[in-house]
């Protein structure tokens, strides 16, 4: 990843915690897909509250507890890699929201390995 020579995007995939793909959580399927495509990394975030196009409220408030919390899968990668994997992502994400935005990568390096 050379920030000086590549254009990067942030890809965000908004789904629900109960969404599934091939018998496992959809977010897990997305992580496996991105890993198989050798993406540098991704993060899965679990929201504490939110609603989508259906306007169904998802919250962690005890009095309104939902078993379908919002999930966001996001990654930063070069544009070409995102464009290459988007058809597969669109195929496995039944409902939800997918966004892309240009980002400027400042520090594209892995963390140092842990010392023994």
C-alpha positions in Angstrom: 0.0 0.0 0.0 1.7 3.1 -1.2 -0.4 6.2 -0.4 1.5 8.3 -2.8 0.6 6.1 -5.9 -2.8 4.6 -5.1 -6.3 6.0 -4.7 -8.0 4.6 -1.6 -11.7 4.3 -0.6 -13.5 3.5 2.5 -16.1 0.8 2.0 -18.9 0.6 4.6 -21.5 -2.2 4.6 -24.5 -1.6 6.9 -26.3 -4.8 7.9 -28.2 -6.3 10.8 -26.8 -8.7 13.4 -29.3 -11.4 12.5 -28.5 -11.3 8.7 -27.1 -14.6 7.6 -25.2 -16.0 4.6 -24.7 -19.8 4.1 -25.6 -20.6 7.7 -23.3 -18.1 9.4 -23.6 -14.5 10.3 -23.4 -12.2 7.3 -20.7 -10.1 8.8 -18.5 -13.2 9.2 -19.1 -14.1 5.5 -18.1 -10.6 4.5 -14.9 -10.8 6.6 -14.0 -14.2 5.0 -14.7 -12.8 1.5 -12.5 -9.7 2.1 -9.7 -11.9 3.6 -9.8 -14.3 0.7 -9.3 -11.3 -1.6 -6.2 -10.3 0.4 -7.6 -7.0 1.7 -5.2 -5.3 4.1 -7.9 -5.5 6.9 -11.4 -4.7 7.9 -13.3 -3.9 11.0 -16.8 -5.1 12.2 -18.6 -2.6 14.4 -21.7 -3.4 16.5 -23.9 -0.4 16.9 -25.8 0.4 20.1 -28.8 1.9 18.3 -30.0 2.6 14.8 -32.7 2.0 12.1 -32.7 1.4 8.4 -35.1 1.8 5.5 -37.7 -0.2 7.3 -37.6 2.3 10.2 -37.5 -0.6 12.6 -35.6 0.6 15.7 -32.6 -1.4 16.9 -31.3 -0.5 20.3 -29.5 -2.0 23.3 -31.8 -0.2 25.8 -33.1 -2.9 28.1 -36.7 -1.8 27.9 -36.6 -2.0 24.1 -34.0 -4.7 23.7 -33.4 -5.9 20.1 -31.8 -9.1 19.0 -30.9 -7.5 15.7 -28.4 -4.8 16.4 -26.9 -2.7 13.6 -23.5 -4.0 12.2 -21.1 -2.0 10.1 -18.3 -3.8 8.2 -15.7 -1.3 7.0 -12.4 -1.4 5.2 -10.0 0.9 3.5 -8.4 -0.5 0.3 -7.3 0.7 -3.2 -10.2 1.5 -5.5 -9.4 -1.3 -8.0 -9.7 -4.0 -5.2 -13.0 -2.6 -4.0 -14.4 -2.4 -7.5 -13.3 -6.0 -8.1 -15.1 -7.4 -5.0 -18.3 -5.3 -5.1 -20.3 -7.7 -7.3 -19.7 -10.5 -4.8 -20.6 -8.3 -1.9 -23.8 -7.0 -3.6 -24.7 -10.6 -4.3 -24.5 -11.8 -0.7 -25.9 -8.7 1.0 -29.6 -9.1 0.6 -30.7 -5.9 2.4 -28.7 -3.1 3.9 -26.7 -0.2 2.7 -23.3 -0.1 1.0 -21.3 3.2 0.8 -18.0 4.2 -0.7 -16.0 7.4 -0.1 -12.5 8.6 -1.1 -10.0 8.6 1.8 -6.4 9.8 2.2 -4.2 7.1 3.8 -1.6 8.6 6.0 0.1 5.5 7.6 -0.3 2.3 5.6 1.8 -0.1 7.6 1.0 -3.1 9.8 1.5 -2.9 13.5 4.8 -4.2 14.9 4.7 -7.9 15.8 4.5 -8.6 19.6 7.8 -9.1 21.3 8.4 -12.7 22.7 
